[in-house]
C-alpha cells in the first residue's frame, strides 16, 4: 500500500529498479589516444633550475613567494622543486619554506 510494490521474485525487483547499465550506445567512451603530458627539454629544465637556485639563499623563503618572484605557474615549478630537493640542492622547512643547502 501507499506506493509499495509487490515483489514475488528477483524478476520483480529488476523490473522495479530498471536496467543496471545504460545501453551500449549511451555509455561514454574513452578517447583512443589520451593526451600526452607535456615534457620539458633538458635546456628548459636546466634554465628553470637555475632560476630557482638564483632566487633562493641560505635563509628560508616561502614557496608561494618564490612562485610569485618567478611569475610561473605552480604546476611548472613544483616538479623542478622536487628534482632539486631529491638532488639535495634545496631543503624544505616547516611552514612551506625553502632554502639552499650549503
Buried (B, 14 or more C-beta within 10 A) or exposed (E): EEEEEEEEEEEEEEEEEEEEEEEEEEEEEEEEEEEEEEEEEEEEBEEBBEBBBEBBEEEBBEBEEBBEBBEBEEEBBEEBBEBBBEEEBBBBEEEEBBBBEE
